[in-house]
Amino acid sequence: MKNITPFLLLIALFSASCSSTLRSIFGNKTAHEKYAKKLEDKLPGESPELKQWLTVSKRALEDAQNIQLPYRQNGYFHSDRPHSLGLQFKANFGERITFTLTKKAGSPLVIFADLFKQDEKVSHLFSADTSINQFSLDVEETGTYILRLQPQLYHKGEYGLSVSVGPSLGFPVSTNKASIGSYWGDNRDGGKRLHEGIDIFAPKLTPAIAAADGSITGVKEGGLGGKTVWLKVNDKKTFLYYAHLDKQLVQEGQSVKKGETIGLVGNTGNAKNTPSHLHFGVYTSDGPVNPFPFVNRSIKTAPAVPAKNLTGFLRLIKAQKTAAGIVIKANTDLVPLAVTANGYLAELPGGNIIQTPFASVKVLQQPVKPQIQSVVRY
C-alpha cells in the first residue's frame, strides 16, 4: 500500500466508562447510525441494499476475528456488495490502546470505525468516521473489545490500520535511569502478604512526579509507607499512591498537573534498609490494581505487513478449519479483505470471515466480480 496519508489529523481520547458522553458527540445517533438513516431516506421502500448493509454490520460483531495486540493490517474494501470487518482483542486495565487509520491521498473512501465492549452482551463505546484518523481507548476494565470497520455503501479503496499499546499514565519518576525492581504480587514478609504496587528504584532525592492531572487527597507520614502522597486523577475514580518519599512537596487539596514534582524519592517507612525507591500504587473503589500497565514505558507497535494485491480473489489450495470447527474445502474462492503479518483476512462465499496463512492460498489476479450491478455512491 503506497502513498498513504492520514485522513485528517485529529486525536480523540476517551475512556470505556464514558460511552454516553462519547455518543453525545454525534447526538443521539452514532456516525454509523446517521449514515444508515441517510440511506433509508434516499433508497426506495424496503431497500435490499440497506438491509444487506445493516446485516453485514451485525455479522461483523458476531463473527469478529481474534487478533493479538499490537496489530497492523492493510485492507481493501470492495464495492461489489456491502462489507464489514470486526476485530476482537483483549485489553488490560491501565493500558492506552491507540488506533490509527490511513488511506490513499485523495481517496473518497469513507470508513465508519465503531468500538464495542464485549461482556454478556456487546455494548457500544465510540463511533467515528474518516474525519478522525486516530483515537485512543484508556482501558478502565480488563476484558474483550471489538473494533468494527465498515465503508459506505458501494465505496471501495485501500486503507491501513495499526493498533499500538502503551501506558495511560505518565511515568511517576523523572529520570530515565529509574528502573522497576519489584512487581505487583511479589511476596512480602516471608509470604505473609503480597506486594500491592511496583517499586521504582532511582537515586535518592530524584523527583517523584504526578503521573496525571489531579488533586492531592493525602499527605501523611508513618507506617509501612513512611512519607506518602495520595493523588486522585481528574475525571476518573482512580487514586495514585506514592510511598517511601524522602520529602513531600505538596499539600492536601492542591491541584497538580501531569509532570509536576510532588515529592522526592527516598527510603522512609519500612524501606529504611533498602536502596532508595518509590513504591507506586494504583487504587480504585474496589481496592488496589496492578499499576504496571498504567506506567509501562514500552510502547508496543506492530511491524509492517507484506505488500499484497487485495483487488482480486484468493483460492484455498488445501482444506482449512475455521475457529468454529467448520471445514472449508480446497478450491473455495475467497474475497481478500486485509493482509496481516501472518496471512489474509478473507470473506467466504456466504459472507463469513476467516484468517488464512499465506501458504494456504494462491492469488487469482482477476478483479472481484460485482454481484450488485450498481455504481451509485450513497
N, C-alpha and C positions, 0 to 999 in steps of 0.2 A: 504494500500500500504506500503510494508516493504522494508527495506534495500535500501532506496532511497539515491542516491548521486548526486552531481552536475555533469552536462555533462562535463564542463571544465570551471574553474574559469576565466571569462573574462567579464569585465563590459564595456558596450558601452553606453556613454551618447550622446544624440542628441536632437535637437530641431525641432519642427514642421515646421519651416521655411526653413530647410536645406535639403530637400529631394534629390535634385540633388547631393549634396555633399555626402550624405549617400549612394546613389546608386552607386557613383563612387568607393566605397569600393569594389564593385563586378564588376567593369567595366560598360559596357552599359546594362548589364542584372542583374536582381536580382538573388539570390541563387535559388529561386523557378523557375525562367525562365531558368537558366542554367541547372537545372535538367530536365526540360521539353525538352530542346534541346538534352540532353543526351539520353532521352527516344526516341525521334524522330529518332536519328541516329542509335539506337540499334534495335528498333522494326520495323518489315517489313511493308512497304506500309502505307495505311491508317489504322493505328492500332486502334482497338476499345478500347483497354486498355488505350492508351494515350488520346484518345478523351474523355473517361469517367473520367480520372484523371483531365483533364482540365475543364470538365463540372462541376464536384463537387467543384472545387476550385472557380469557378464563382458563383455557387449556394450558397456557404458559405457566400459570401458578400451580396447576395440578400436576404438570409434567416438568417441573423445574429441574434443571440439571445441576448435580452436585459439583462444586468447584472448591479448590483449596486456595486460600489467600496467602500471599499476594497473587494476583491473577492478571493476565493480559490476553486479549484476543483481537484479531482483525476480523471484521464481519462484513457481510453484504446482504442487504435485504432486496429480494426480487419483487418485481411488480406484477407477476403472473396472477397472484391471488394474495389475500391477507396473510401476513406472517407475524409471529410474535415469539419472543425468546425469554424464558425465565432462568435465572441463575441463582442457585441456592448455596448459602455458605454459612459457616459458623463464625461467631464473633464473641470476644470476651469483654466483660465489663471493664471499662477504663481505656479501651483502645479507641483510636480515631481511625475510621475507615474512610479513605478518600477515593472517590470515583471520578475519573476523567474521561469524557467522551470527545472525540475529534472526528472531523470529516474533511473531505477534499475541499480546497478553496473554491468557492463559487457553487458548490453543490446545493441543489434545492431540497435535499433530503432533510426531513423533519422526523425526529425520533422522540417519543414520549418515554421518559425514564421514571418508573414508579418503584418505590421501596416499600417492602412489607415485612412485618414481624410474624413469624410462624409459631403459634402456640397450639392450643386445641383447635383454634381457627386462625385464619390469616387476617391480620389487621393492617390497614394501610397507614404508612408513616409520612410519606413525602411524594410529591409529584412535581415533575419538571418536564420541559421540552428543550429543544435545541437552542433556546435563548440562554440556557445555563449549560456551561461546558464542564464545570467542576462543582461537586458538592461533597460534603463530609457528614459522617454519622459518628457522633460521640456516643459510644455504646454504653447504655445505662442498665443493661440486663444481658448477661451471658445467654446466648441462645442461637436460634436459626433464623436467618433473614433471607429474603428473596428480592433480587433486582429484576424487574421486568422491563424489557426493551421492546417497543412496537412503533413502526413507522406509520405515517399517514397512509390512507388507502391509496394504492397504486403508485406510491412513491418508491423509488429504488435508489441504491447507491451504497458506496463503501463508507465504513466508519471504523474507528478504533476505540477500544475500551481498555483502560487499565485501572486496577484496584490495588491500592497500597495500604499498608497497616503501619500505624505509628502511635505515639502516646497522645492522650487527650490533655495532659497537663505538662507544664514545663518541668525541667529537672530542678530539684529543690536545693542543689548546692552549686555555687557559682563557678567552680574551677573544673576544667577538663580533666584534671588529674584525679578527681574523685572517682571512686570505684565501689561497686556494690559487693560487699564481702559476706553478707548473711541474708538469707531469703526468708520469705513467708513460710511458716510451717516448720522451720528448723527447731530442734529440741532445745529447751531451756531448763535450767535447774535439774540436770540429770534426767530429763524426760518428764518432769512433773508438769510442765506446761509447754506450749508451742509458741513460737515467735509470731507476733501479730503485726509484723511490718517488715521492712527491709533496713539493713544497716549500710549507710553510705560513708565509707572511710575517706577522710580528707585531712589535710594539715590543720592543726588547732588554730582557731580564730578565722578559718575560712568562712565567708558569708553564707548563711543559710537563707534562701530567698523564697519569696512567695511563688508557688507553682501555678497560681491563677489569681485573677482579681477576686477580692473577697473582703471579709471583715474579721478582725481578731476577736474571738469569743472567750479566750482564756489565756492568761499569763500566770503560770504557777511555778512553785518550787517545792521539791520534796518527793519522797517515794522512789520507785524504781527509775522513773524518767528524769529525776533531777530537775534542772531548769527546762520548762516546757512551754510551748506556744500552741494554741489551737486556732485554726483559721477555717471559717466557713466560706465555701466557694459561692460566689454570686450566682443566683438563679438556679442553684442546684441544692439538693439535700445531702450534700457531701461535706465532710469535715476532714481537714488535714491536721495531722499531729506531728509536731517537731519536738524531739526529746534529746536529752544529754547536752543541751546547749551550754556553752561557757558564759554567754551573755544573751539576755533578751532585750531587743531594741525596739519593741512595740508595746502598746498598752491596750487593754481591753476596750472594745468599742471603736478602735481605729480602723479606718478603711485603708486597704493596701492594693497596689497594682502588681500585676504579674511581673516578677523580676526584682521587686524591691526587697532590700535586706530586712529580715525580721529578727535575726539573731546571728550568733557566731558559733561555729561548730566547736564542741568540747567533749568532755567525758565525765559529766556530772551524774549523780544518781548511782545506780549500780554498775555504771561503766567506768568507775574511777580507776580500775586496774586494767583497763583495755586501752588500745590506741584511740585517739580522738575520732569520733564519728557522729553522724546524725542518724538517729533512729527515726524513720519516716513511716507514718501510718495513714491509712485512709479508712474513714468510718462513715457508715450510713445509719439510718434508724434501726437497721437490722443488726448492727454491730460492725466489727472490723471486716475488711475485704482485702484481698491481695493487692498491694499497691504497685506491684511491678509493671503490669500493663499500662498503668497511668503515666509512668515516667520512663519507660524503656526507651532509651535514646536511639535505638536502632530502627530506622525507617525501612520497612521491608517492601521492596518493589520487585515485580516480576521481570524476567529478561524479555528481550524482543522475541517475537514469534516468526517462524519461517514465512517468506513471501509465497503466497499461493493464489492461483486464479480461482475465484469463487463464483464466476458467472456461468459456469457450465453445470454438468451433472457429475456425480460420483457413482461408481458401481462397486458393490461389495464383491470381492474376489473369493471370499470364504464366508460361511455362515457365522453369525455373531449373536450372542445372547445379550439382551438388554439387562439393565439393573433390576427390572421387574421379573426377569426369568423368561422373557419371550424370545424365541429364536427367530432371527431374521435370516432368511435364506440367501445363499450366494446368488449373485447376478441381480439383486434388487437395486434399482436405481434410486439414488438419494439426491436431494437438493442441498448443497452445502450452504450453511448459514454463517459459519465462522471457522477460523483456524486458530488453534491454541498451540502451546508448546508441545503438547502430546498428541495432537491429531485434529480431527474435524468435529464440529457440532453440525449435524446434518438432519434434514427432515425426511421422514419416511413417507411413502405414498399416502398413508392415512392421516398424516399431519403430526404424528408424534415425533419427538426429537431423540436422537441417540448420539453418543460420543463414540467415535471410532478411530483407532490408530491409523496413522498414515499407511502402514504396511497392509492394512486390511481392505483398502480400496484402490481403484485406479480412476484416473481423471478422464472424463469424456469431454471433449472440447466444445461440443455444440452447446449453444446457449439454452437456457431453460425455456421450454415452450409454454407460451401463455395459455392458461386454462380459462381465463375470463377475457374475452376479446374486447378490451377497452383500454383506451389510453387517457381517459379523463382523469384529471387530478382534483381531489377534493381537499 
